[in-house]
Amino acid sequence: MSKKILLTGGGTAGHVTPNIALLPGLKKLGYEVHYMGSYDGIEKKLIEELGIPYTGISSGKLRRYLSAKNFTDPFRVLKGFKEAKKFIKEYKPDVVFSKGGFVSVPVVFAAKRYKIPVIIHESDMTPGLANKLAIPKAVKVCHNFPETAEYLPKGKSVYTGSPIRAELLSGNKLLGLDMCKFNTTKPVIMVIGGSLGAASVNNAVRKALPILLERFQVVHLCGKGKVDESLNNIKGYIQFEYIKAELKNLFAMADIIISRAGANAICEILALKKPSILIPLSAKASRGDQILNAASFSNQGFSEVIEEDNITTDLLVSTVNKVYDERATYLEAINNAPSGNAVEKILELIEEQTNK
C-alpha cells in the first residue's frame, strides 16, 4: 500500500515553494502526493503545472483590522473546514504537511479531527496568525530561524531551516545573460518584489535607474501587472512579472540582490550565497515579521537593510555601491553560516510520523 501525504499552504508563492522543494524527495520515498489550497490562489497554478493532483477549498482571511469581510470570512473558513474534512476522510493521508497561509488552517483542523499527524513549517521569526491557530494541532513545527524556538511549545520545535528547491542551485549565468540580453562587462543587480510585487521597491528602483545603469545592469521581477511599459527598451534594464523555470539562471547571473524580506525569499538568497539589500514590508502594512527577518540577516552580516519609509534614490544607490564594493565581506559571513539540508530533515520527520 502506497504512503500518502497531503500538502497544504497558499496565499503567496512563499507558502508554496517550500512544499515544491519537498516533491522530488517525497516521490523518491514512494509517497502519493495530493495538494490542498484555495479555489484560485497562486498555489493552484504553481501546483497544477507540476502535475500534482489539487483540491481547492473555500478560504477566508483572519484580519487584525476592521473590515466588512471579517463578518463573512468565518463562514468561508467553516465551509473550507467541511470540504477539507470530507476530502481527508476519503483520501486518508498518512501525514499532512502545512506551509501556512490562511487556507491551511481548516486543513490542519480537519486532519486533527481524524487523528492524522500534522507537521507545520513556520518561515518567519515569530509565528503568523494562521500558524498560531494551527500549532496546537501539530505534532512538530519546523522553523527557519534558531530564535523562533522560544515562541513554540517545547517538544514540538525543530530547527530545520527552509527547504530550498534543488534546481535553484543549478543555474547557468550565461543563459541568464542571454535571456536578458545583458553583457559580461557590467555587474548585475537582481530585484525581487515577491510574487505579488512590491510597489515601493519597484518605484524606488525605477527612480534610481538612470544612476544605477551607469555601473550596473538590472533585472527586475516586479510582480503581476506591475510592468512599466515606458521602460521596456532601456539598455541594461529588463522587467518580468514573474519567472519560474529560468529563475535559477537569473540567480546565477546576479552579483547582488535587492529583495523584500519574506523568509523563504531570503533563505533562498542565503543558500545561493548572494549579498543582498533587504527592504522589509513596513510594520504599518504587516505584523512586522519581515523587519525581524531582515534584522536577523543584517546582524549575521549577510545583508544591508533599508527601511521602506526611508527609501530615497541617494540611499538606495549608495547602499547598492557599498554592498557591491564590499561583497567579499558579506560572502565571508554567508560562507561561515551553519548550513543544513532542510529538505532532508523535514523528510525524516514526515517518514517518522508515517511509520508511527
PLY file of the C-alpha trace (Angstrom):
ply
format ascii 1.0
element vertex 356
property float x
property float y
property float z
element edge 355
property int vertex1
property int vertex2
end_header
0.00 0.00 0.00
1.46 3.36 -1.01
2.15 6.07 1.54
0.01 9.20 1.18
0.79 12.80 2.09
-1.43 15.86 1.86
0.44 19.14 1.36
-1.20 22.49 2.07
-0.27 26.16 2.09
-1.05 29.18 -0.03
-1.76 32.85 -0.48
1.70 33.78 -1.74
4.46 31.89 -3.56
6.37 31.79 -0.26
3.69 29.46 1.15
4.07 27.10 -1.84
7.72 26.93 -3.00
8.99 25.10 0.15
6.31 22.44 -0.48
7.53 22.20 -4.09
11.09 21.72 -2.78
9.93 18.54 -0.97
8.31 16.92 -4.02
11.36 15.11 -5.54
12.26 13.60 -2.15
8.66 12.57 -1.40
8.37 10.84 -4.76
11.68 9.05 -4.17
10.36 7.79 -0.83
7.27 6.42 -2.58
4.65 8.91 -1.43
1.45 9.57 -3.29
1.15 13.37 -3.07
-2.03 15.48 -3.08
-2.22 19.24 -2.57
-4.99 21.24 -0.91
-5.20 25.01 -1.38
-7.71 27.74 -2.19
-10.00 27.63 -5.21
-7.97 30.07 -7.27
-4.88 31.22 -5.33
-1.35 31.30 -6.76
-0.79 27.82 -5.26
-3.35 26.27 -7.67
-1.43 27.44 -10.74
2.00 26.52 -9.36
0.96 23.03 -8.26
-1.19 22.06 -11.25
1.66 22.99 -13.61
3.73 20.30 -11.86
1.06 17.67 -12.50
0.26 17.20 -8.79
-3.43 16.41 -8.02
-5.01 19.51 -6.48
-8.18 20.09 -4.46
-9.45 23.61 -3.83
-11.36 24.58 -0.70
-13.13 27.72 0.47
-10.74 30.11 2.22
-11.11 33.25 4.30
-8.58 35.61 5.83
-8.28 36.41 9.52
-7.61 40.13 9.77
-6.24 42.20 12.63
-8.05 45.28 11.29
-11.71 46.26 10.84
-13.22 45.04 7.60
-16.69 44.01 6.45
-15.12 40.74 5.33
-14.39 39.91 8.98
-18.11 39.05 9.22
-18.29 36.88 6.07
-14.89 35.16 6.07
-15.57 32.96 9.14
-18.33 31.30 7.08
-15.82 30.73 4.25
-13.38 29.15 6.72
-16.15 26.95 8.13
-17.06 25.85 4.61
-13.34 25.13 3.94
-13.18 23.03 7.12
-16.16 20.91 5.96
-14.62 20.47 2.49
-11.23 19.52 3.95
-12.85 17.09 6.39
-14.79 15.37 3.60
-11.67 15.03 1.44
-9.42 13.80 4.27
-12.00 11.21 5.35
-11.98 9.77 1.81
-8.28 10.21 0.96
-6.91 9.02 4.32
-3.42 10.59 4.16
-0.74 9.20 6.48
0.50 12.70 7.26
-0.27 16.36 6.48
2.49 18.90 5.87
1.44 22.54 6.13
3.39 25.55 4.93
0.93 28.02 6.40
-1.23 30.79 4.98
-4.89 31.07 5.91
-6.04 28.27 3.59
-4.02 25.79 5.66
-5.96 26.38 8.90
-9.13 24.41 8.03
-6.96 21.63 6.56
-4.93 21.29 9.77
-8.08 21.33 11.94
-9.72 18.69 9.72
-6.62 16.46 9.89
-6.61 16.70 13.69
-10.27 15.67 13.72
-9.28 12.38 12.05
-6.09 11.98 14.13
-3.83 12.48 11.08
-0.41 13.77 12.26
0.34 17.32 11.08
3.79 18.83 10.59
3.94 22.62 10.16
6.71 24.79 8.77
6.98 28.35 10.11
9.15 30.55 7.91
9.23 33.78 9.90
10.98 34.64 13.12
7.66 34.65 15.01
4.62 32.56 14.03
1.95 34.27 11.93
-1.71 34.24 12.92
-2.60 31.24 10.71
0.19 29.12 12.20
-0.59 30.32 15.73
-4.04 28.79 15.31
-2.65 25.62 13.73
0.34 24.93 16.05
-1.72 23.35 18.89
-2.96 20.76 16.37
0.55 19.87 15.10
2.95 17.18 16.27
6.06 19.07 15.07
6.78 22.66 14.00
9.79 23.21 11.73
11.33 26.68 11.60
13.87 28.81 9.71
15.45 30.89 12.47
17.00 29.50 15.67
15.29 32.33 17.61
11.82 31.01 16.69
12.12 28.09 19.16
11.34 30.39 22.08
7.89 31.16 20.56
6.97 27.48 20.13
5.79 24.75 22.54
8.64 22.69 23.97
8.90 19.31 22.31
7.34 20.49 19.03
10.07 22.82 17.80
12.53 21.51 15.17
15.10 23.91 13.68
15.35 22.79 10.05
15.92 25.92 8.00
13.95 26.45 4.81
13.52 23.74 2.16
15.19 25.09 -1.00
14.30 23.84 -4.48
17.37 21.93 -5.66
17.07 23.30 -9.20
17.71 26.85 -7.96
21.29 25.83 -7.22
21.93 24.64 -10.79
21.57 27.92 -12.70
23.64 28.93 -15.71
24.96 32.50 -15.66
25.45 32.70 -19.45
21.88 31.56 -20.12
20.67 34.28 -17.74
22.72 36.95 -19.51
21.48 35.74 -22.88
17.84 35.76 -21.76
18.16 39.37 -20.53
20.36 40.47 -23.46
22.97 41.63 -20.92
26.75 41.72 -21.43
29.61 40.46 -19.26
31.23 43.86 -18.76
28.84 45.25 -16.10
27.72 43.52 -12.87
24.05 42.59 -12.44
21.54 43.63 -9.79
18.50 41.40 -9.42
15.39 43.00 -7.89
12.69 40.76 -6.39
9.46 42.28 -5.12
7.84 38.94 -4.23
5.19 37.05 -6.21
2.63 39.81 -5.58
5.07 42.61 -6.39
6.08 45.49 -4.12
5.12 48.98 -5.27
7.57 50.85 -3.02
10.53 48.66 -4.06
9.54 48.90 -7.73
9.21 52.70 -7.56
12.49 53.17 -5.69
14.44 51.06 -8.19
12.86 52.76 -11.20
13.63 56.24 -9.83
17.25 55.23 -9.29
17.63 53.53 -12.70
19.46 56.38 -14.52
22.23 56.31 -11.88
22.27 52.52 -11.32
22.60 51.80 -15.05
25.84 53.80 -15.25
27.54 50.99 -13.33
25.13 48.01 -13.30
22.62 46.05 -15.36
19.26 45.46 -13.66
16.84 42.52 -13.96
13.60 43.38 -12.22
10.94 40.85 -11.13
8.20 43.35 -10.44
5.05 41.25 -9.82
1.87 40.56 -11.74
0.51 43.61 -13.55
3.42 45.78 -12.34
5.45 46.07 -15.59
6.08 49.70 -16.63
5.79 49.65 -20.43
7.57 53.00 -20.75
10.83 51.38 -19.53
10.75 48.43 -21.93
13.55 49.48 -24.29
16.13 50.83 -21.87
19.52 49.21 -22.44
20.73 47.23 -19.43
17.27 47.01 -17.81
14.69 44.25 -18.20
11.49 43.60 -16.26
9.38 40.49 -15.80
6.12 39.96 -13.89
7.20 36.57 -12.54
9.77 33.97 -13.63
9.68 30.26 -12.93
11.84 27.80 -14.88
14.53 30.35 -15.77
14.75 31.82 -12.25
17.80 29.69 -11.47
19.69 31.29 -14.40
18.78 34.81 -13.28
20.02 34.00 -9.76
23.26 32.57 -11.19
23.78 35.78 -13.17
23.12 38.17 -10.27
26.00 39.75 -8.35
23.79 41.32 -5.69
20.07 41.11 -4.93
17.53 43.68 -3.77
14.56 41.94 -2.16
11.67 42.10 0.24
12.47 40.18 3.45
9.97 37.34 3.24
11.58 34.40 5.00
11.57 31.94 2.09
12.95 34.51 -0.35
15.85 35.47 1.91
16.64 31.84 2.75
16.91 31.13 -0.99
19.21 34.14 -1.36
21.35 32.82 1.51
21.51 29.31 0.03
22.60 30.84 -3.29
25.33 32.83 -1.49
24.31 36.25 -2.79
24.97 39.50 -0.88
21.70 41.37 -0.58
19.86 44.57 0.26
16.61 43.84 2.09
13.66 46.25 2.11
11.19 44.70 4.59
7.48 45.37 4.46
6.79 48.11 7.00
5.04 47.45 10.31
2.16 49.64 9.07
1.42 47.18 6.26
2.19 43.92 8.11
2.70 42.38 11.53
6.41 43.28 11.30
7.75 39.78 10.58
9.85 40.95 7.62
11.52 43.59 9.82
12.60 40.85 12.27
13.76 38.57 9.42
15.83 41.37 7.89
17.33 42.33 11.27
18.49 38.73 11.80
20.21 38.68 8.39
21.78 42.09 8.99
23.08 41.03 12.43
24.67 37.94 10.87
26.40 40.08 8.24
24.57 38.66 5.21
22.65 41.78 4.17
22.16 45.51 4.40
18.68 46.72 5.34
16.79 49.80 4.13
13.55 50.64 5.90
10.69 51.10 3.45
9.74 54.51 4.88
13.32 55.76 4.48
14.00 54.83 0.85
15.47 57.62 -1.24
17.31 57.41 -4.54
20.57 58.51 -2.87
20.27 55.93 -0.07
19.43 53.10 -2.47
22.31 53.93 -4.82
24.86 54.34 -2.02
23.75 51.05 -0.39
23.98 49.19 -3.71
27.52 50.53 -4.25
28.53 49.63 -0.68
27.24 46.04 -0.94
28.87 45.52 -4.34
32.21 47.09 -3.33
32.33 45.13 -0.06
30.78 41.92 -1.41
33.73 39.81 -0.22
32.88 40.70 3.40
29.23 39.64 3.00
30.28 36.44 1.22
32.63 35.55 4.07
29.76 35.86 6.58
27.46 33.82 4.30
30.07 31.08 3.85
30.55 30.86 7.63
26.80 30.42 8.28
25.76 26.99 9.57
24.11 25.14 6.74
21.92 22.08 6.93
19.80 20.20 4.48
16.28 21.33 5.42
14.64 19.07 2.83
16.37 16.01 4.30
15.44 16.93 7.89
11.79 17.53 7.01
11.54 14.30 5.01
12.90 12.42 8.06
10.15 13.95 10.24
7.50 13.02 7.66
8.77 9.42 7.50
8.84 9.23 11.29
5.16 10.22 11.54
4.13 7.94 8.64
5.84 4.96 10.25
4.05 5.60 13.53
0 1
1 2
2 3
3 4
4 5
5 6
6 7
7 8
8 9
9 10
10 11
11 12
12 13
13 14
14 15
15 16
16 17
17 18
18 19
19 20
20 21
21 22
22 23
23 24
24 25
25 26
26 27
27 28
28 29
29 30
30 31
31 32
32 33
33 34
34 35
35 36
36 37
37 38
38 39
39 40
40 41
41 42
42 43
43 44
44 45
45 46
46 47
47 48
48 49
49 50
50 51
51 52
52 53
53 54
54 55
55 56
56 57
57 58
58 59
59 60
60 61
61 62
62 63
63 64
64 65
65 66
66 67
67 68
68 69
69 70
70 71
71 72
72 73
73 74
74 75
75 76
76 77
77 78
78 79
79 80
80 81
81 82
82 83
83 84
84 85
85 86
86 87
87 88
88 89
89 90
90 91
91 92
92 93
93 94
94 95
95 96
96 97
97 98
98 99
99 100
100 101
101 102
102 103
103 104
104 105
105 106
106 107
107 108
108 109
109 110
110 111
111 112
112 113
113 114
114 115
115 116
116 117
117 118
118 119
119 120
120 121
121 122
122 123
123 124
124 125
125 126
126 127
127 128
128 129
129 130
130 131
131 132
132 133
133 134
134 135
135 136
136 137
137 138
138 139
139 140
140 141
141 142
142 143
143 144
144 145
145 146
146 147
147 148
148 149
149 150
150 151
151 152
152 153
153 154
154 155
155 156
156 157
157 158
158 159
159 160
160 161
161 162
162 163
163 164
164 165
165 166
166 167
167 168
168 169
169 170
170 171
171 172
172 173
173 174
174 175
175 176
176 177
177 178
178 179
179 180
180 181
181 182
182 183
183 184
184 185
185 186
186 187
187 188
188 189
189 190
190 191
191 192
192 193
193 194
194 195
195 196
196 197
197 198
198 199
199 200
200 201
201 202
202 203
203 204
204 205
205 206
206 207
207 208
208 209
209 210
210 211
211 212
212 213
213 214
214 215
215 216
216 217
217 218
218 219
219 220
220 221
221 222
222 223
223 224
224 225
225 226
226 227
227 228
228 229
229 230
230 231
231 232
232 233
233 234
234 235
235 236
236 237
237 238
238 239
239 240
240 241
241 242
242 243
243 244
244 245
245 246
246 247
247 248
248 249
249 250
250 251
251 252
252 253
253 254
254 255
255 256
256 257
257 258
258 259
259 260
260 261
261 262
262 263
263 264
264 265
265 266
266 267
267 268
268 269
269 270
270 271
271 272
272 273
273 274
274 275
275 276
276 277
277 278
278 279
279 280
280 281
281 282
282 283
283 284
284 285
285 286
286 287
287 288
288 289
289 290
290 291
291 292
292 293
293 294
294 295
295 296
296 297
297 298
298 299
299 300
300 301
301 302
302 303
303 304
304 305
305 306
306 307
307 308
308 309
309 310
310 311
311 312
312 313
313 314
314 315
315 316
316 317
317 318
318 319
319 320
320 321
321 322
322 323
323 324
324 325
325 326
326 327
327 328
328 329
329 330
330 331
331 332
332 333
333 334
334 335
335 336
336 337
337 338
338 339
339 340
340 341
341 342
342 343
343 344
344 345
345 346
346 347
347 348
348 349
349 350
350 351
351 352
352 353
353 354
354 355
